[in-house]
Amino acid sequence: MAASAPYLARLSDLAGKVGLSLAVVQFASDIYMGDPKEITVNTFRNIITNSMGLYATSAVQFSMLDIYAIDLAMTSFSNAA
């Protein structure tokens, strides 16, 4: 297991960079669409998510899974309403 740790660290780093890139693309898309509420909500969410990925411990990062589930449920509910 210890031998695979450097590969996992590299994969985690790449995933973080992809996530940051997608956050920038989402920000540009929100600016283009022009909805101030979406710009604010999505930008704040992306800042929190990327900050947690960069600065939080593994336990805190793992606990973010429930935040993603709640976010997904709320988004699905608001789209259905």
KEKE-3310 file (N, C-alpha, C; in steps of 0.2 Angstrom, whole numbers, plus 5000, padded with zeros to 4 digits):
npx = (5004:5010:5018:5010:5006:5013:5008:4994:4994:4999:4988:4978:4982:4981:4968:4963:4968:4961:4948:4949:4951:4939:4930:4934:4930:4916:4913:4916:4906:4894:4896:4894:4881:4875:4867:4866:4864:4867:4880:4886:4882:4888:4902:4905:4903:4913:4925:4925:4925:4937:4946:4945:4950:4963:4968:4963:4963:4964:4953:4944:4942:4936:4924:4917:4910:4897:4892:4893:4883:4871:4871:4869:4856:4849:4850:4844:4831:4828:4828:4818:4807)
npy = (4994:5006:5009:5013:5025:5037:5038:5039:5052:5060:5058:5063:5077:5080:5079:5089:5100:5099:5101:5114:5120:5117:5125:5138:5138:5136:5148:5158:5154:5157:5171:5174:5170:5179:5179:5186:5179:5166:5167:5172:5161:5149:5153:5155:5142:5135:5141:5137:5123:5121:5127:5118:5107:5110:5114:5107:5093:5076:5069:5079:5082:5070:5071:5080:5074:5072:5085:5087:5078:5083:5096:5091:5086:5097:5105:5097:5097:5111:5113:5105:5111)
npz = (5000:5003:4993:4983:4987:4982:4969:4971:4977:4966:4957:4965:4965:4952:4950:4958:4951:4939:4944:4948:4936:4930:4938:4935:4921:4924:4931:4920:4911:4919:4920:4907:4905:4914:4926:4941:4954:4952:4948:4960:4970:4964:4962:4976:4981:4974:4978:4991:4990:4983:4992:5003:4997:4995:5008:5019:5031:5028:5034:5035:5022:5018:5025:5018:5008:5012:5011:4997:4994:5000:4993:4980:4981:4985:4974:4964:4969:4969:4955:4951:4956)
capx = (5000:5014:5021:5005:5004:5015:5003:4988:4996:4999:4981:4974:4985:4979:4960:4962:4969:4955:4942:4950:4950:4931:4928:4935:4925:4909:4913:4915:4899:4890:4897:4891:4874:4873:4863:4870:4863:4871:4888:4888:4882:4893:4908:4907:4904:4919:4930:4925:4927:4944:4950:4945:4955:4970:4971:4960:4966:4960:4947:4939:4940:4931:4918:4914:4906:4890:4890:4891:4876:4866:4871:4866:4849:4846:4850:4839:4825:4826:4827:4811:4802)
capy = (5000:5012:5010:5016:5032:5043:5038:5042:5059:5063:5058:5068:5083:5081:5080:5096:5105:5098:5104:5121:5122:5117:5130:5144:5137:5138:5155:5161:5152:5161:5178:5175:5170:5185:5179:5187:5174:5160:5169:5172:5155:5145:5155:5154:5135:5133:5143:5133:5117:5121:5128:5112:5102:5112:5116:5103:5087:5070:5068:5085:5081:5065:5073:5085:5070:5073:5091:5086:5074:5088:5100:5088:5085:5104:5107:5093:5099:5117:5112:5102:5116)
capz = (5000:5004:4986:4979:4989:4977:4963:4973:4978:4960:4955:4969:4963:4945:4951:4960:4945:4934:4947:4948:4929:4929:4942:4931:4916:4926:4932:4914:4909:4923:4918:4900:4906:4917:4932:4947:4959:4950:4949:4968:4973:4961:4964:4983:4982:4971:4982:4997:4988:4981:4998:5007:4994:4996:5015:5024:5032:5024:5037:5034:5015:5017:5028:5013:5004:5014:5008:4990:4993:5001:4988:4974:4983:4985:4967:4961:4972:4966:4948:4950:4959)
cpx = (5004:5017:5016:5003:5007:5010:4997:4989:4996:4992:4977:4976:4982:4971:4959:4963:4963:4949:4943:4949:4942:4928:4928:4931:4918:4908:4912:4908:4894:4890:4893:4884:4871:4868:4867:4870:4867:4878:4890:4888:4887:4900:4910:4907:4911:4925:4931:4928:4935:4949:4951:4950:4962:4973:4968:4964:4961:4954:4942:4937:4935:4924:4914:4910:4898:4888:4889:4884:4870:4865:4867:4858:4845:4845:4845:4832:4823:4825:4820:4805:4800)
cpy = (5006:5014:5013:5023:5037:5043:5041:5050:5062:5063:5063:5075:5085:5082:5087:5101:5105:5102:5111:5124:5122:5123:5137:5144:5139:5145:5159:5160:5156:5168:5179:5174:5176:5185:5180:5182:5168:5161:5169:5165:5150:5147:5154:5147:5133:5135:5139:5126:5116:5122:5122:5107:5104:5112:5111:5096:5082:5069:5073:5084:5076:5067:5078:5081:5071:5080:5091:5083:5079:5094:5098:5087:5092:5106:5103:5095:5106:5117:5109:5107:5122)
cpz = (5000:4997:4982:4981:4985:4971:4965:4974:4971:4957:4959:4967:4956:4945:4953:4955:4940:4937:4947:4941:4927:4932:4938:4925:4918:4928:4925:4911:4913:4921:4911:4901:4909:4923:4938:4953:4958:4950:4956:4971:4970:4963:4971:4984:4979:4975:4988:4996:4987:4987:5002:5004:4995:5003:5020:5025:5028:5027:5036:5026:5014:5020:5023:5008:5006:5011:5001:4989:4995:4996:4981:4975:4983:4978:4963:4963:4969:4958:4946:4952:4954)
residu = (MET:ALA:ALA:SER:ALA:PRO:TYR:LEU:ALA:ARG:LEU:SER:ASP:LEU:ALA:GLY:LYS:VAL:GLY:LEU:SER:LEU:ALA:VAL:VAL:GLN:PHE:ALA:SER:ASP:ILE:TYR:MET:GLY:ASP:PRO:LYS:GLU:ILE:THR:VAL:ASN:THR:PHE:ARG:ASN:ILE:ILE:THR:ASN:SER:MET:GLY:LEU:TYR:ALA:THR:SER:ALA:VAL:GLN:PHE:SER:MET:LEU:ASP:ILE:TYR:ALA:ILE:ASP:LEU:ALA:MET:THR:SER:PHE:SER:ASN:ALA:ALA)
# end
